[in-house]
Amino acid sequence: MTRIDAKFAALRAEGKKAFVAYIMAGDPDYQTSLEIVRDLPGAGVDVIELGVPFTDPMADGPTIQLAGQRALAGGQTLQRTLDMAAAFREHDDTTPIVMMGYYNPIYSRGVDRFLADAKTAGVDGLIVVDLPPEEDDELCIPAQKAGLNFIRLATPTTDDKRLPKVLQNTSGFVYYVSITGITGAADAQAADVGPEVARIKARTDLPVIVGFGIKTAEASRAIAGIADGAVVGSAIVGQIADGKTPAEVLAFVRSLADGAHRA
């Protein structure tokens, strides 16, 4: 059982929904980013998604693209992101960390070396948005063998024919993308998302967590109410981009987490 599995089991036992927060590693700089990440559990975050900056983030909207550019300009690398996870683990051995990014930096490092280093750093799962199920032998299956969850995204265009393929080697949880398009592009609507979550849950026992387009505590509560939890990324990254202090960012995160936990 990974930390992700244990976390969702504990939440189920408490009758609570999950709140997942995305942070771009190294934005606005390494130390500030690490300070925020370390304090996320205290702000109510159940699972941390740690973004790995990349030069061509095709699934991300302007807010996260710019965060990645700032991080890269500040010297953030895949290695420094692993270092951040390891530094977080010095103080917290229970909160799951999911690394989210693209395959190129992993491929450049070498899959076996990356998986060994990720496991040593205390990473629990991966979301690699540009590797489809047809490429599972490339990273997904080796990751699972190494003890890391491989989390797959389902979208509004994932029809009933495609869904079983998406789910077949997924573990940890299923990430349902609430809108068609890039991150931060539109607002998630619970009325639209509810039937899609039900359709996925009919095919899998994994938790279904919904992200993209959640910007307020009210939206977090509404989405968590029809799923197993909510993910917020762009709205949090936007606070950092606006120059808010770590304390201000964390207060915003707490409001979102409280929304999800009230669902």
Summary of the structure (lengths in Angstrom):
residues: 263
radius of gyration: 16.6
end to end distance: 26.2
largest distance: 46.2
contacts: 949
relative contact order: 0.17
helix: 48%
strand: 14%
